[in-house]
């Protein structure tokens, strides 16, 4: 299917620094425990995603992230189905991000 791309954490951070948005679809309690410490992070829990996805720009690259990559893959499929073309799934979610030594904020 067009647009279903995976992106590794290091490449994702490069893209965020260049203006991409990281859409964190984890629930608020998860984000409070461990959050991405990166530019352009938008919190949009999967439980609110179908109601709020229209807030996301269509003209910027979107990187969808969760804890492990499963929920973000669902959200990515949803966005592509609704006409977003520049969407990637963060491989391994925040767990893989942290394993790569990338910045996080822990409670």
C-alpha positions in Angstrom: 0.0 0.0 0.0 1.3 3.4 -0.9 2.9 5.4 1.9 3.3 2.6 4.6 6.9 3.3 5.5 9.1 2.4 8.5 11.7 4.8 9.7 14.5 3.9 12.2 15.0 6.1 15.3 18.2 7.9 14.2 16.8 8.8 10.8 13.5 9.9 12.5 15.5 12.3 14.7 17.2 13.8 11.6 13.8 14.3 10.0 12.4 15.9 13.1 15.3 18.3 13.2 14.5 19.2 9.6 10.8 20.0 10.3 8.9 16.6 10.4 6.3 16.1 13.2 6.5 13.2 15.6 2.9 12.2 16.4 3.0 10.2 19.7 -0.2 8.1 19.9 0.5 6.7 23.3 -2.0 7.5 26.1 -1.2 10.4 28.6 -0.1 8.1 31.4 2.5 6.4 29.2 3.8 9.8 28.1 4.1 11.0 31.7 6.3 8.0 32.5 8.6 8.3 29.4 8.4 11.0 26.8 10.3 11.8 23.6 12.8 14.6 24.1 12.8 15.8 20.5 11.6 18.8 18.5 8.1 18.9 17.0 6.4 16.3 19.1 2.6 16.3 19.1 0.6 14.2 21.6 -2.4 12.6 20.0 -3.5 9.5 21.9 -4.8 6.7 19.7 -8.0 6.8 21.8 -8.6 10.3 20.4 -7.0 9.8 17.0 -10.1 9.4 14.8 -11.6 12.6 16.2 -8.4 14.7 16.0 -6.4 13.5 13.0 -7.7 16.5 10.9 -5.5 18.7 13.1 -2.5 17.2 11.4 -1.0 19.1 8.4 -0.9 17.3 5.1 2.1 19.3 3.9 4.6 18.1 6.5 6.2 14.7 7.0 4.5 12.9 9.9 6.3 10.2 11.9 3.9 8.2 14.0 5.2 6.7 17.3 4.0 4.6 20.2 5.6 2.2 22.7 6.6 -0.6 20.3 5.4 0.3 16.8 2.0 -1.5 16.7 -0.4 1.2 17.6 1.5 3.7 15.5 1.3 1.4 12.5 -2.5 1.4 12.9 -2.5 5.2 13.1 -0.3 5.4 10.0 -2.6 3.1 8.0 -5.5 5.3 9.1 -3.8 8.5 7.9 -2.8 7.0 4.6 -6.4 5.8 4.1 -7.5 9.4 4.8 -5.2 10.9 2.2 -2.0 11.7 4.0 1.0 10.8 1.8 4.1 11.8 3.9 3.7 9.3 6.8 6.2 7.0 8.4 6.0 4.6 11.4 8.8 4.8 14.0 10.3 1.3 14.1 10.1 -0.2 17.6 8.5 2.9 19.1 10.0 4.8 22.1 11.5 1.5 23.3 13.8 1.3 20.2 14.3 5.1 20.3 15.7 4.7 23.9 17.8 1.7 23.0 19.5 3.8 20.3 20.4 6.2 23.1 18.2 9.0 21.8 16.9 11.6 24.2 13.9 10.9 26.4 12.4 12.5 29.5 11.6 10.0 32.2 9.3 10.7 35.2 
